[in-house]
Amino acid sequence: MYIWWPPKDVVENSNVYKFMAEKGYRSYEEFIRDSVERHKWFWANLPEWLGVEWFREPRETVDLSDGPEWAKWYRGALVNAAYNVVDRPVKKGCGGCEAFTWVGEDGSVVSYTYSRLLEEVERFAGFLGDIGVGRGDVVAIYAPMTPDSVVAMLGSMRVGAIASPIFSGFAPAAVAERLRLSGARVLVTGDFYYRRGRRIDLIGRALEAVEASGSVDWIIVSSRDGSYVPERENMVLFSEIIRGGRRVGAEELDPEHPALLLFTSGTTGRPKGAVISHAGAILQPAKEHYFNLDTKPGWEGGGDRLWWVTDLGWMMGPWQVMGAQFHGSKHLMVEGAIDYPSPDRAWKLIEGFGVTQFGFAATVARMLKRLDPEPRERHDLTRLRILGNTGEPIDRDTWIWAVEKVGGNRAPMINLSGGTEIFGCILLPSPVVPLKPTTLWGPGPGMDADVFDENGNHVVGQPGYLVVKKPVPSMTRGLWGEPERYIETYWSRYPGVWYHGDLAYIDSDGFWYILGRADDVIKVAGKRIGPAEIEEILNSYPDVVESACVGAPHPIKGEVIVCFVVARRELAEEDKKKLVDLVVQHLGKPFAPYEIVQVPDLPRTRSGKIMRRVIRSMIRGLPAGKPEVMENPDSLEAIARAVESLMRRLRQD
């Protein structure tokens, strides 16, 4: 049995080891068990342990009078998440310390100190106040991770507005839907960015989305090269705001006040708006960066630099900003692809910028492994202390490769799993525990997680559903404008228990694993998309009757989107190409279907619900299920033939 054991010096120099020694814990397992069993005590003390700065101290840790679904945290307190990750590091002596560095695909580099970041956040917040945007207003950010987009996110939170990042690869229709759902008053965007040497027009897509949404009052444009000239009266350049805006202080807010509105795809087609409070936006990433990523505080001489391959529009982007900056540490933001303009770009960046914590989706790791299976032979990766994976399960071979060939058998793989709705992790290891390949070890500090069967019983040695039995501050405060959907999605399967929607497994040695989504959400290179969003687009094509989209395993991408369609006539290859183009037009290139498969019928229940899981099981070589529960079991014959052909093609990739 392969087990990775942490080196003695790695353990003894870790934050969590020193914390446990101070508190009298004999093992990490004991610490986690105590944090769960004394749940209220743990969350009451965590802000002090981490160093959260309140404007007013809480009088009560948590109010459960409306049930765990509507827990209210740190009653009576006043706080501001942006203040804690910008002002606070400056007050602790890190004004001249680097906050982050942005690297362009063309090699350009921009670095920000905490003092510079504070000034720009204050000026952006002042502009929002000047145009009447404040508490409860939504500021959407449709841009990659750049200095300006980070300033916009933190400046919005500073005045009590709600920052809503949107994935920069989304097509206008998907952006417009999120603008409509949020009611965003301001859109922050860019004029263009580079991807594999191509200039990607962002402002054109943004303006198209604004026209379709009808909610945006102001458009703020960050110009990549300073050449953009505003086209409308309600447009202003980001640079003008920073050059001339007044500086304002941070609003003192209830810890429950929304800080972030993060849209995540669901299976019903309409994205879900996760509402992350100021308390949640601080505590969950700060806790995980300290205890699990072993981030050393900048004011204690820490020289860490985190780089997670992500976008501001995915949860890990804001999580990186909030977690690293809470501790006065540094983080890296990279424009473009990690293998362009050279296949070893990622290793050059890690070496050149002294990255100490490197995180990715498994797809990225598989691609890097294919490009260079022995990166340490050509690059100095000795400063790497921590590796991370999230977004999708990682396979055993890639896990072992990363630990041995990237981390030199010294850097632990912090394989983590949680989600947008948690703004962080449910399961993840720490640097002090032994690990089996692909494991997540177990629950994070303060996370009362479990694996349930259909009847709500704890199970070991068999797949079950990942749940959280006690609320935590970072859980979404409902769903944006949809309280009933919130209860139905997360709290209805097991009353009083958070149902996360992942299939999980605990082995006989107590190691936890994630097996994938229990619902139909597809993950492409770590990016989640609901099948119904794609199906709605396909079904709009004149000759398509209905469709079912599922994820199929791919050796590099992890999953690719395969769409099974029923049509009124035989579809030509030109029709299939148009269907792919239609999806790209609405959702963006990352979500282009890998293949359109025409079939006579789709399996369905007697109530008429299409059974995507049956097709997904067939693709994975698993039993299709019980034909007696299907309205049309004869539909499986044609699907089986199509799946066989599909899998041959996938194996050839």
N, C-alpha and C positions, 0 to 999 in steps of 0.2 A: 504494500500500500504506500503510495507516494504522499508524504506529508512534508510541507515546508515549515521549518522551525525558525523563528526569528533569532538573529544573532544576539548574543548577550548584551553587547554595547548598544544595539538598536533599542532593546527593551529598556535598559537602565537610563538611557538619555531621553526617553519619550515623555511627553507631557502627562500621559495617563498613568505611567508608572510612578512619577513623582507625586501626582495627585493621590493615587492609591496609598502610597507610603505615608503621606501626610494625614490621610483620613483613617488609616489603620486597616485597609483592605488587604487581604492576603492573596487575592487573585482577581483577575478581570471578571471572571464568572461571578464572584461574590459581589463585586461592584455593580454589575448589571442586575443581578438578582435583587439587591437592596434598592436600586433605583426604580425597580418595578413594584416591589412589595411596599415600599414607602414612597409611593408615586407622588403624592401631594408634597411631601417633605422634599423630594428631589427637585421638583419644579419650583418650589418656594425658595430654595437655596441656590439654584443654578444661576440666576442673574448676578448674585453676589460673587459666586465662584468665578464667573467669566469676566465680571467687571462692567456690567451694563450700567449706564448712567441714566438715572431717572431725573426728571424735573420735580417729581413728587413720588415718594415711596408708596407702594401698594399697601392697602389695609387688609386685603384678603387675596389669597393665591388664586382660588378658582371658585366660581359660583355655579353650582350645578342645579339650581332651583328649576330651570326649564328643561332638565335632562341633559345627558352627556352630548346629545346632538348639538345643543346650543350652549355649550360651556362658555363662560365669560371669565377671562383671565386677568389677574392682577388688578382687581377692582380698586378704584380710587387713585390709581397711579396716573402719572403723565409722563410721556416719553416721545421720542421721535427716532425712527430707524435710521434716517439719513444722518442725523446728528451723531449717532453712535458710530457710524462708519466713516465720517469725514471730520467733524469738529473734534470729536473725542480723541482720535489719534494725534491731532495737532496739539490739543491741550496736554497730552501725555509726552510731548517732546518730539513728535515725529513730523513736524511741519516740513522739515527739509528732507525727510525720507521719501523714497520713491513709492508712489501708490500703484502705478501701473505703467506698462509700456505697450504701445501699439506698433505693430510691424506691418507695413504694406507689402503687397505682392511684388511691387517694384523695388523693394529693399528700403524704402523710406521708414524712418523710425521716429516716433513721438513719445516722449516720456513726461509724466506728470508727477510732481511732488504732491504731498497732501495739502500743502499751503496753496498751491496753484489750483488744485481741485476744489478746495473750500471756496476760494474766491469766485470761480466760475459757477459753482453750484449756487452760491448766494446771488449772483447776478441773474442766472436763469430763473431762480425762484422770484426775484424781484420783478422780472418781466411778466411772469405769470400773474403776479399780483396787480401789475399795471393794466393788464387786459381783463381783469375781473375773474381770473381762474384761481380757485382755492379749494377749500375743504369739500371733498366729495366729488369734485369734477374729475373727469377722466382725460388723461393725456396719453394718447397712443404714440408708440415709437416704432415706426416701420423702417428699420435700419439695422445693419450689422453691428457687431460689437466694435465700437469706435470710442474715442474719448468723448465726442459730443453726445453720443447716445447714452453713455454712462452718466454724464453730467445732467442730461435731460431727465433720466430716471430718478436720480437722487434729488435734483432740484424740484421735481414734482412732489416727491414724498416730503420734502422739507416744508412745503406750504400746506400740506394736508390734502393735496390732490392725489389721484390714484394713477400710478404709472402702469401702462398696459403695453408691454413689448409684443411685437408681432414679427414672426419669422420673416427674415428679409428675402427668402426665396419664394414666398407665396405670390401667386398671381393676383391681379387686381380684384377679381370676384371674391376670392377668399379674404382679402384684406377688407373689402367693402362690407362683407358680412360681419366681421369682427368690429368694425367701426360702428355699424348699425346696432349690433347687440350691446355694445358698451355705451353708446351715446357720446362718444368722444368729442370734446369741444376743440381739442388741439391735436394736430398730427405733426410729429417730428419725423423727418425723413432726410434722405440724402439725394444728391443729384445723380451719382453713379458710384459703382465700386468695380473692382477687378476680380475676375475669376478665370484662372487658367489663361491669362493674357487677353481675355476678352473684356471689353468695357460693357458692364451691365447697366442699362438705363433703369434707375430706380425712380426718379422723379416722374417719368411718364406713367409708370404703373401706379404711383401714389396718387397722381392727379385723377387718373381714371377711377380709382377706388373712391376718392373723395366725391366725385360727381355721382357715383352710384349710391353712396351712403346717405348723403344729405344731412349729416349731423355736424360736420366739422366747421368751426368758425375761423380758425387760424391754422396756417401751414408754416412750419419752421423748417428751413432747409439748411442742412449742413453740406457745404460745398467741398468736394474731395480735393479740388485743386484751386479753389478760390475764384473760379471763372463764372460761376452761375449768377445770372441776373434774374431776380424775382419777376414772375409773369403776371401776378395779380395783386390787387390791393391788400388782400388779407394774407400775403406772404411776406416773411421776413427772413433774412439770413441769420443763421446761428451766430456767426462771427460778429454781427452788429449788436446782438444782444449782449454778448460777452464783453464787447468793447465799451458799450455805453450804459449797460443796465445798472440800476441801483442794487446795493447789497442788502439783503434782509436776513434776519435771524430765523431760527427754526421754530415752527409752531409746536406748542405743547399739546400733545394729543392723547386721547384715551388709548391704552394699549390695544383695544379692539378695533380702533379706527383702521379702515382699509389702507394698505400701502401699495399693494400690487394687485392687478387684475390680469391673471394668466389664463389664456384660453387653451383648453386641451380638447382633443377630438374624442368624441364618443361614438357609440354604435348607432345612434339614431340620426346621424347626419348633421345635427345642429351642434356646434362646438359648445363645450361647457365652460363657463367663466368661473375659475377658482379665485376666491377673494382671500388674499393673505394679509393678515393684520400686521400692524407695526411690531407687536410683541413677537409674532411668529416669524416675521422677516428678519428679526435680529437673532432670536434664540436658536432656531433649528440649524441654520448654517454655521453660526458661531460655535455651537456645541460640537458639531460634526468635524469642523476644521480643527478644533482644539484636541478633542479626545481621539479622533479617528484618522485624520490626515496629519496630525502631529504638527500643526502650524505653530511656529515659534513667534511670540509677540515681537513686533518691531522695536518697541521701547525697551525690550530686554536684550537687544542686540541681535535679534533673529534676522537671518538673511534669506528667508525662504522666498521662492517665487513659484506660484501655481500657474499652470497652463492646462485648462480643460478645453478640448477641441469642441466648441459649441457655438451657438448664436445667441444673441440677447433675447430672441423670441422663443427660445426653449428654456425651461426652468433652470437648467444648469448655468446659463449665462448670468442671470441675477444672483443665483446661489454663489457663484464664483466671486462676484463683486462684493456681496454682503459678507461672506465668510472670511475672505482674505483681508478685506479692509477693516473689519471689526477688530482684527488683531494687529493692525498697523503693518501688515505684511504686503508683499508685492504680487501682482498677477500680470499675465501676459495675454494680449489679444492679437490675433493673427488674421490678416485679410487673405482671402483666397484659399486655394487647396493646399494641403500639407505636403503634396508631392510635386508641386510646381513652383518655380521653374525647374527645379531639379528633383529627382526621385528621393534624395536624402534631405529634403528641406526640413522635415521635422527634427531630424537628429542634429542638423546644423543649428537650428533655433534653440534646442535644448542645451547644446554645448555652448553656443555663443552667449546666451542670456542666463546661463546657470540655473536652469529650471530644476527645482527640487521635488516638486509634485506634478506628475503628468497624468492627466485623465483623458479618457476617450470612450467611444462606443466600441463594442467588439468588432464592428465592421472596419473601423479605422485600424485596429490592431492587426486584423487579418490582412489588410492591404499593405501595411508596413512590413509585416512578416514576409509577404510575397516579394516585395521590392528589395528587401535586404534582410536575410535571415540571421546575419551576424553583425548587427550595427555597432557593437562595442569594439570590433576590430578596426573600425575606421573613424570612430568618434569617441570623444571623452564624455562618457555619461556617468562619471563617478559621483557627481553631485546629486543625482536622482536618488531620493530617499523613499518616495512613496509612488506607487502606481495606482491608477483607479480605473474602474470600468463601470459604466451605467448605460441605461437606455435599452439594453437587450441582454439576454443571457450570453455568456461567453463559453466557447467550446474548450474542452480539456487541453487540446494541443496548443491553442493560442494562449491560454492561461499559462501553461508551463513555459512556452517560448518567451512570453513577456517577463515572467519572474526570473528565468535563467539568462536569457540573451539580452534583455533590456535592463533589468534590475540587478544583474550580476549576483543573484541569489541573496541579496541583502535587502532589497526594497520589497516590502509586502504588497500584495495585490489587494487593495481595498475595493473589493467588488461590492457595489452598493445598489440597493433597490428601494425605491420609494415612489415619488411621483410629484407631479405638479400640484396636486391637491393637498400634499403634505408639505410642500416646499422643502423637501429634503428626503431623508431616508427612514425607512422602517428597519431594514436589515443592513448591517455592514460590520466588517471586522475592525480591529484596532491593530497597531503595530506590535502588540505584545502577545498575540495568540498564534498557535500553530494553525496551519490552513491546509485543507485538501483542495485539489484543483477544482475550480469553478464555484467553490462555496462562498457564501456571504457570512459565514460563521454563525450569526444569530442576531437577535435584536440589538439596536443601538441603545445608548443610555436613555432611560426614561420611557422606552417604547415597550408597552405591554403587549407584544405581538404573540400570535399563536397560529396554528394551522388547524382548521376545522374541517370535518366532513360535512355532508349535506345536512346532518341533523344537529350540527353545532357541537360535536364532540371533538376533543383534542385527539389528533392522530399522529403517529410516528411510523415511519417505514412505508407509507403510502401517500400518494398525492392528495392534497387538500387545498382549501382556500385560505389565503393569507388574510388575517384579521388583526385589528388592534382593539384591545378590550377596554382601554381607558383613553379618554380624549387627551390631546396635547395641544399646546398653544398655536402650532403652525398649521393645524388642520384648517382647510378652507372654511370661512365663515359663511356657510351656505353656498349656493351657486348664484351668480349674478342675475337677480331678477327672477329666480326660479326656486323658491324654497321647497316646493313639493318635489321637484326633480332631485334636489339635494338629498332629501330623506329617502326617496325611492332608490337612488343610486348607491348610497353608502350605508344606510342604516336599516333598510327594510328586510334584508335576507336574514340577519340575526339581530333582533331588536336590542338596542342599546350597545351594539358592537359595530365598529367600523369595518365594513367589507371593502377590501381594496381592489379586488378584481384580478389578482394574480394567483396562479397555481403554484403552490410551494410544497416542499418536501423536507422532512427532517430524517436524517439517517440514524442508524442504531448507535452511532457515536455522538449524536447530538449536533452534527453539522447541518446547517440549513442551506437550501438551494431554491432558486426560482426556476420554474419550468416554462414560464411564458404567461400570456394573458389568458384569463379565464373567459373573457368576452371575445369579441371579434375584432378588436382594434389591431391594426397592422402596424408593425414597426419596420421602417425602411431606413437602414443606416442610423438607427437610434431615434428617428423621427416618427412620431405616432400620427396615424390618420385613421379616422373611422371609415369603414367600408361604405356606409350609407352616403357619405359625402361624395365618394367616387361614383357610386351607383346612381345617385340622383343626376349626375352629369351624363353618364352613359345612357340613362333612360330617356334623356331629352332628345337623343338622336332619333330621327323620324322612324327608322325601321327596327329599333330595339324595343322589345316588349318588356323585358325585365333583365336584371343582372344580379350576380353575386360575386363580390370581390374578396379574395382571401390572400394571406401571405404564404408564399412558398419558400422553403429553405434554399438559400443561395450560398455557395462556398465563400464568397467575399462579402456581400452585402448583408448577410444574415438572413434577410427576408426580401423578396421582391413581390410586387403586386401582380396577381394574376386575376383576370376578370372573365368569368363565365357568363355568356350572354345568350338569351333567347331572342331570336329576331323573326320578323315576318317573311323574310326571304333569305336566300343564301348570301352571306356577306362576302364581298370580294376583298382582296388584300388592301385595296384602296380604301374601302370602308373601315377596315380595322385600323389603318393608319390615321384616318380622320378621327376615330374614337380616341386613340392615344393623344392626338393633337388637341382634342377637345378637353381632355383631362388636364393636360399641361397648361392650356390657355386659362383654365379656371383655378387650378391649384398650384401650378408651378412645376418646373422640370423634375425636382426630386421625387414627385409622385407619379411620374409617367408609368403606366402599366407595362410590365415586362412582356405580357402576351395577352391578346384577346382570344378567348376560346369560345367558339360557337357550339352550343349543344341544343338538342330538341326540347329539353325541359330541365328544371332545377328541382332538387329534392325539397319537399315542404312538409310541414306538419298538417294535421287534419284541419287546423284552424287557418291554414294558408300561409304560415310563416316560413320563409325560406330558411333552410337548415345549412347555413354556411359551415358549421362545425363538421358536418358530414363530409363536405368537399375537402375541408382542411385535413381531416383525419385520413382521407384517401391519399392525399398528396404526401402525407408523412408515413404512409405504409401502415396505418393503424386501422382497426376494424371500423367500418362505416357506421356502426350502430345497429339498432334493432329495426329491421324493415317494417315490423308491424306497427311502429309508431308513425310511419310515413304515409302520406296520402298517395304517393306515387313511387314506390320502390323501384319500378322498372326504369326510372330516370337514371339510376346509378350505372347501368350498363354503358351508355354512351359516355358518361363522365369518366368512367374507369378507363376507357380507350383513350380519351383525351388526356387524362392524367399520365398514362404510360408514355405517350408521345412527349408531353411536357417534361417529364422527369429525364428522359433521354437527352433533351436539349439542355436542361439545367446541368446535368453531369458533364456535358461537353464544354461548358463555360470555364 
